[in-house]
């Protein structure tokens, strides 16, 4: 049995195959996922698992250089935005944060190795 914080086999497998500059998206329950992108669907019920719990699990195993967020999070979900930044700081000190429009963010998910769908609702 795997020993460690991250137990999900699909996420662990995806992370193990990632290289420099590869992207992994963590989204809420409503984020559209392109048909061409691997879907790792963790959504069980409203809020379960939470975005923040999934973020912590992923960061426990994945070396992250850049985080890309929809710029709208700064105004529409200020508490979530603050919590994300705080968690990122716990795991990595020198992560570049980039903000792009939500419409562009949804398109960019097509570049990801996978999109992890959480049970998070806005």
C-alpha positions in Angstrom: 0.0 0.0 0.0 1.2 3.5 -0.9 2.6 5.4 2.1 2.1 9.2 1.8 -0.5 11.9 1.9 -1.7 11.6 -1.7 -3.5 8.2 -2.1 -5.5 8.7 -5.4 -3.9 6.5 -8.0 -5.0 8.5 -11.0 -3.5 11.7 -9.6 -0.3 10.0 -8.5 0.1 8.4 -11.9 -0.4 11.7 -13.7 2.1 13.5 -11.4 4.6 10.7 -12.0 4.5 11.3 -15.7 4.7 15.1 -15.6 7.8 16.9 -16.8 9.1 20.5 -16.7 6.4 22.9 -18.0 3.6 20.3 -18.0 0.3 21.6 -16.6 -2.2 20.1 -14.3 -5.6 21.8 -13.6 -7.6 21.6 -10.4 -11.1 22.9 -11.0 -14.5 23.2 -9.3 -17.4 21.1 -10.1 -18.6 23.4 -12.9 -15.3 23.8 -14.8 -15.8 22.5 -18.4 -13.2 19.9 -19.3 -12.3 19.4 -22.9 -13.0 15.9 -24.4 -9.3 15.7 -25.3 -8.0 16.2 -21.8 -7.9 13.5 -19.1 -10.6 13.9 -16.5 -9.9 12.9 -12.9 -13.3 13.3 -11.4 -13.2 13.4 -7.6 -16.6 15.2 -7.2 -18.7 13.3 -4.7 -21.2 15.8 -3.5 -21.5 19.6 -3.1 -18.2 20.7 -1.5 -16.7 17.2 -1.3 -13.8 17.0 -1.8 -13.0 20.7 -1.4 -10.7 22.5 -3.8 -8.4 23.3 -1.0 -8.1 19.7 0.2 -7.2 18.6 -3.3 -4.7 21.4 -3.7 -2.9 20.3 -0.5 -2.8 16.7 -1.7 -1.4 17.6 -5.1 1.2 20.0 -3.7 2.4 17.3 -1.3 3.8 15.5 -4.3 4.1 17.9 -7.2 6.9 20.4 -7.6 5.1 23.5 -8.9 6.9 26.4 -10.6 3.9 28.5 -11.8 0.2 28.7 -10.7 -2.3 30.1 -13.2 -5.6 31.4 -11.9 -8.6 33.1 -13.4 -8.2 36.8 -12.6 -11.8 37.0 -11.5 -11.0 35.0 -8.3 -9.4 38.1 -6.8 -12.8 39.9 -6.6 -15.5 37.1 -6.8 -13.9 34.7 -4.3 -11.6 36.7 -2.2 -11.5 34.3 0.7 -10.8 31.3 -1.5 -8.1 33.3 -3.3 -6.4 34.2 0.0 -6.6 30.5 1.2 -5.1 29.3 -2.1 -2.2 31.7 -1.8 -1.6 30.7 1.8 -1.5 27.0 0.9 0.8 27.6 -2.0 3.2 29.5 0.3 3.2 26.6 2.7 4.5 24.2 0.1 6.6 26.4 -2.2 8.2 29.8 -1.6 9.1 30.9 -5.1 6.0 30.1 -7.2 5.1 32.5 -9.9 1.4 33.5 -9.9 -0.2 34.4 -13.2 -3.8 35.7 -13.6 -5.7 35.3 -16.9 -9.3 36.0 -17.8 -11.7 33.1 -16.9 -12.6 32.6 -20.5 -8.9 32.1 -21.4 -8.4 29.9 -18.3 -11.2 27.5 -19.6 -9.5 27.3 -23.0 -6.1 26.7 -21.4 -7.3 23.6 -19.6 -7.0 21.9 -22.9 -3.2 22.1 -22.5 -3.2 20.2 -19.2 -2.1 16.6 -18.7 -5.3 16.3 -16.7 -8.1 18.2 -15.1 -9.0 17.3 -11.5 -12.7 18.0 -10.9 -13.4 18.7 -7.2 -16.8 19.0 -5.5 -16.2 22.7 -4.9 -19.1 25.0 -5.7 -18.7 28.8 -5.9 
